[in-house]
């Protein structure tokens, strides 16, 4: 399968020439003319690599980077800065970007750098958070032991602007929330090892997490069991439909 590249540049000539070059090299290329447009596209599908110009109107390349970088300095996806501003090389020296090249770049050198990044960055840590527009970082902990269901829920949450760290059990959910300080928790009513009521109750006894929002879903659709939960900052969903859970997260987790 061809690697997905996101080219972020407001120059139509660069979009056309560089886009054609990358397509000819065997990549699938999506073009964004601004950081704002690039963020919107990334909520729909994450590319394997972003090629980023810095001098754009609006938030610019710097603002875009801030919004896809987590508190540890890792970007959500690898980023190759490609800019005419050679003076910015020093600025990026201590940043966790995948690469830096000045424009116009030699085609062979650019192709080699893209291949290097795609080969070497695949196993490196990636940021788990992404800010969309002016929203706060919205990392969620998702407790779901079924891998197929977890992937479907993570995809649905991603389309709603969230990223999700998946764990299998209620105990792991508590540990992940405490260590990661996410924006919220998504958990099945009967989560493995420790049910949702116990997980949320334990977290809300901790001062830092007493108001953590949560979405609780019940795959077995047992409405009689759901009213037992403390509903503060919580949405409760019968079933495990990804779209419904994502909509509930958007209403509850800000």
N, C-alpha and C positions, 0 to 999 in steps of 0.2 A: 504494500500500500504506500502511495506517495506521501511524503512528509508534508504537513500543512504549515505554510509560512504566512505570517501577517506582516504586510509591508505598510508602515505608518509614515506617510510623507505627504505634504500638501502640494508638492510640485507635480503638475500633470505630466511633464516630460520625464521626470524620474519614475513616476508611476508606470508610464508606458514602457520606457526602455528597460528599467530594472525588472519590471514585472514580466516582460517578454523574455528577458534573459533567464529569470528564475524558472519560468514555465518550460523554457527550452531545456533547462538542466534537469527537468523531471519532477519539479515540485508543484504542488497545488498552492496557488497564491490568492490571498484575499487582500484587498487594498483598502486602507482607511486614510482619509484626508486630514484627520485631527485626532488628538488624544481622546476626546470625548467619543468619537465614532469607534475608535479602537476598543475602548472599554465596553461599549454596547455590544460589539461583535464578540468580545471575549466572554460575555455572559451567556451567549448562545453556544459557543464552541471554543474550546481552548486550542490554540495553535501549538505546534511543536517548537516554534521559534518566532520571535518578533524581531523584525528589522526596523529600527526606530530612528527617525530624524529628530533633532532637538529643536530646531527653530521653526515652530509652527504657531499659528495664532491660537488663542484660547489658553487652555492649560499648558500647552506645549509638551515637549518630551519629558521635561523634569517633573511636571505635575502628573503625567501619565505614570512615570516610574514610581512616584510616591504612592499612587493608588493601587499598584499591583505588588507592592513590597510589604512583607510582614515585619513584625517587630524585631525579628532576628536579622533582618537585612536581606532575606532571600526573596527573589521575584517569583511570582506565580508560575511563570514559564521563562525559559532562557531568553535573554534579550541581547541582541547585537546592535550596539549604537553605531549608526552610520550617518556621519554628519560632516558638513564642510568646515565646521569649527574645530580645527586641529588644536586650538588652545584649551579645549575641554578635556584633553587626554589626562591632564593632571587631576582634574576634578573627579574623574572616574577611576583613578588609580586604586582607591580603597573601597570602591563599590563592588557589590557582588553581582556584576553584570557578566554575561558570557563572553563579550568581546567588544572591542572598540576599533573602528576603522574610519578614516577620513575619506570624504568624497572629493573628486570621483575616484572610486576604488578600481584597481586593476581587476578585470573580470576573473582571471585565474586565481588571484589571491583571495578574492571574495568567495569564489566557489570553494576553495580549500578551507577557508575559515568557517563557512557554513557547515561543511562536512565535519570539520573538527568538533564544532560545538554540538552538532546532533549526535555524534559518536560518543563524546566524552561527558556530556551533561545529562544523559538519560538516567544515570544512577545517582546523581547528586541531589542533596536536599532541595526541595522546592517549597516556596512559600505556600502556606495554607489559607491565606486570606487575600481578599481583593476588595477594595473600596470602589463602589460604583457611584460616579458623580460625587455628591457631597455626603453620601451615607457613611456611617461608621463601619469599621471592619466587621464583617458578618460571618465569622467562622462558627460552625455548629458542630457539636458532638452528636453523632448518630449511632445509637446502639441497636444493631440489627445483626443477628447471628447468621441469617440466610444470605449468602453471598450474592445470589441473583437478585433478591429483593433489595439488598443494600445498594447494589449498583443502580438499580432502577430509581430508588429514592434519591441517591446522590445526584443522578442526572436531572431529576425533576427539581431538586433544590438548586442545582447549578443554574438552571434556566430562570429561577426566581432571584438570582443574584447572590446565592449563598455558596460557600464551599463547606464541605463536610469531612470531618475526621471520623472514620468508621471504627467502632469497637464492637465486640461481640456480646459482652455481658454487662449486667447492671453495675457490678463492681468496677469493671474497666471504665464504664461511663463516669463514675464518681472520680476515679483517678485522672481521667482525661480532662474533665471539667476543672478540677483543682489545678492541674499543671498547665493547661492551655488557656484558661480564662476565656472561653468562647462567648459569643453573643447569646447563645441559647442551646437547648438540649432537645433532641428528637428521640423518642424512646417508645418501644411497644409496652403496653400495659403489663404483660407478663414477661418482661425481659429476663434473660437467663441469669440464674443465681440470686438475683435481687430484683424484685418487681419495681415498676415505675414509682409506686407510692413510697416505697422505702428509699429509693434513690433520691427522689426529689425531697423527701422529708429530711434525709441526711444532709443534703446540700444546703437546704434552707435553714438548718441549724448552725451553719457556718456564716459568720458575719459578712464575708465577701460575696456569698452566693445566696443570701436570704431572699433576694428578689429575682433570681435567675428565671427567665421565661422558658417555657417548655411546651412542646407539642407531644401529646400522648396519643397513640393510636392502638386500636385493638383489632388485630387481624380476624379474630373470631366473631366480631360484631356483637359483643355482649353488653348491651346498653345498661343492664342492671348493675354491672360492676363499675361503670364509669363515674356515677355520681359520688362515689366514695372518695374521690380524689379532691385535694385542696386545689381550687380552681384559680387561685391568684396568679396572674400573669401566665395563664395556661390556656391552651386550646386542646380540646379532646375530640378525636376523630374516630368514628366507627368505620372499621375496615382499614386497608393499607394502600389506598389509591395514592400514587405519588403526586398527582396534580392537586388533590385535595389537601394533602399534607403540606405541600409547598405553599399553597394559598393560605393555610392556617399559620404557617411560619411567617409569611409576609405580614399577616395581621398582628401576630403576637410578639415577634422578635424584631426589635428595632435597634 
